Structure formats: structure tokens, C-alpha cells
Amino acid sequence: MLRAFPVFLAFLAMGFADATGPFISLARDQFQLSNFQAQMIAFVAFIMFGFLSVPMGVLQDRMGKKFILLLGLGIMLCGMLIPSMLGFASFAMFLFTVLLLGAGATTLQVAGNPIMRDVSGPGYYSRNLSLAQFVKAIGSLSGPLLPVIAARYWGASWQVVFPIYSAALLVTLVGVLTLKVKPVQEENHQPTTLASCLALLKNGYVTMMVMAIFFYVGAEVSVSAGIPMYLKDRFGVDINKIGLLGTGLFFLALTIGRFSGGVLLTWMKPRVFFIVTCIVSVVGLMGIFVPNQAVAVASFFVIGLGFANIFPLVFSIVVDAMPEHQNALSGLLVTAIVGAALVPPVMGVVSDVLGSVQMGFLVPLAALLYITYVALANLKGAKA
């Protein structure tokens, strides 16, 4: 575990990029944005996963995972230093900062997930990756909590998070520089190219797993963004009074669930746990449609517990199944995070067409039903 400590720090840094979601409402007020302009914040951040993931996977095959991990930290640090030193003179500058955060997070995801396999003992990859997602969730949770703490106790602007994040990134950079990585050598490893990455999509099993990531991250962002709107639309809750803490409840459940998953995976097989976590997620999503505020709030917590381990389970299961393609798979799977930019607008359209935010949650429910099918296919050992 000590050997993996710098990698865990890198996952903490990945979580900083998730602050983009909570920053939407804060930036909208500061820059007097329209709803469309505000939604561009998340789009700019997550679209980088679509553009950079595969190229970074190819570069990683040549330069190594440690180099790519350092590169991601450097890109993200540049994004944090801009507001730390200059502030935000314009919305365009803020978007550029978000762009760098997205690019850095993309690069960290490409390197961080497979490098955890190199620093984990035999049979502990899924467990350590779930624990790493727990650490990432702590970084994510800081997004909605730090601005509230800064305003309430320090009388500071929400932008105080940027120098705090910058200091954390500097510590992480030093830690990763000391990291000694001995990559797991695969007998059938072939050089990764753009063509070889795309060729993997001809494998039905790989495509199925990539789409599971696409729908999962889309569902996660849809739920976290939909919580305050749902509470206001369905129960008349004043989101100005609860601030960002409603979303914080969901992230808290993710954090607890990821730590618990790391413990449970010590003795439970990943494919079995995949089924369990999908069932919990579906039950939680169905609870949203119960006409009771207490049940709805409890359901958001249950959804967070269920969602918590889906990403690391999908990632580790497919990489363990095809380790000789780990760099190419990492690029493809991280590319699928672009679902966070594309699925939420679909939820918005469904909400508008059906006349309520509540009905929009049919979109993440459909996504989880697909992922449950993927979990069942893995349990049967299906591989096209």
C-alpha cells in the first residue's frame, strides 16, 4: 500500500476536476451567464476526454505511465495557477482554466488507472482501484464543500479553492517523482497506435465495456446535476438555502461507497460485486419516483453508494481480462468519460418533453439497466 501512496495522491488530484460541476452555479452568478453559457463549463471540461484519451494512451505506450502521470499533474497545475495568481478577468479566462483542468484530469485518468496495476500486489488491483476512487471522491467532495467553508468561516471567495488545490498538486508532483514503477510485462504486448486502439472496438466485449463507462459517467453527472433541480421542482426546496450541500450528500455517499468497496473487494470477487452494486443503483434510482421527500433524499444517498464502484470495477475487469492491451484499453475507456458531456443534455430534453425533472431521471435509470446487463454478461464470462 505504501508503494502506491503517490498514485493515491494522483487520484485525489483527479477529483479536483469534478469541482467543475459545483462551480457552474457559482460562475453563473459571478459572470452573469445564461443557462446555456453556464452548461458550457461542464461541456468544455468533459469534452477533453473525447479528444485526448486515445492520443495519451498511444503516447503512454512510448513514454511510460509515470511520464504521463507527471504530464497530467503539470497540465492541471497550470490550470490552477492561472486563477491563483491572476484571478478571473473574464469568462473566457475561466473557461480556459476549466479546459486545462479537463485536459489534466483526462491525462491523469489514462495513466492512473493502469499504473495502479503496476503498484498493486497480485489479486489486489480491483481493491486498490476502488480505494483510489474513494480517494478521488474526497477530492470531488471538496468541490461543493470548500466554497461553503470559505464563505462561512473565512469570509473568502469561492476562488480560494484554486491556491489550495495548487499546493496539493505540488505535493503530488513531488510524490510521483519519487515513485518507482516496475511495469507488469505482458508476453503478447504489441505497440499501441491509434489504429490498434480503434481496432479493439471490433471486439464486442471491449465495445460493451466502453459503453458501460460512457453510460455510467453520463448517469453520474446527470444525477449530481439534477439533485438540486429535482428537489426544487418536486418538493419546492429552496436550493439557495441548501447551497451546494445537496450535491455534497451524493458525493458523500460516493466517498463512503468507494471506501466500503475497497474493503469488500478484499474477499468478494469483482464480477459478483459488480452485480451487487448495479442492483443497489437501480433500486436507488427507482426510489426517486416515490412521492415522498424523505424517500427521495434517502434514494440519492443509495444511488451514490451503488454508483461508487462501477467505474473501477468495469476498468479493472476488462484490463485484467486483456492485460496485453492495457494502454489501448485505458485510452478507450477514458475516452468514454465524454458521456459526462453528452448524456446530461439528453436528460434535460426528456425533462422538458415529459414536463418534469423527475421524469428526466428515466435517462440515468436506463443507463444503469444497460450496465446491469453488462454485469450479468461478465458474470457469465461472456467475451465476444
Secondary structure as UniProt FT lines:
FT   TURN            3..4
FT   HELIX           5..16
FT   HELIX           17..19
FT   HELIX           20..31
FT   HELIX           35..63
FT   HELIX           65..86
FT   HELIX           91..118
FT   TURN            122..123
FT   HELIX           125..149
FT   HELIX           150..154
FT   HELIX           158..160
FT   HELIX           161..177
FT   TURN            187..188
FT   HELIX           194..199
FT   HELIX           200..202
FT   HELIX           204..235
FT   HELIX           239..242
FT   TURN            243..244
FT   HELIX           245..264
FT   TURN            265..267
FT   HELIX           270..287
FT   TURN            288..289
FT   HELIX           293..307
FT   TURN            308..309
FT   HELIX           310..321
FT   HELIX           323..325
FT   HELIX           326..335
FT   HELIX           336..338
FT   HELIX           339..354
FT   HELIX           357..360
FT   HELIX           362..379
FT   TURN            380..381
//
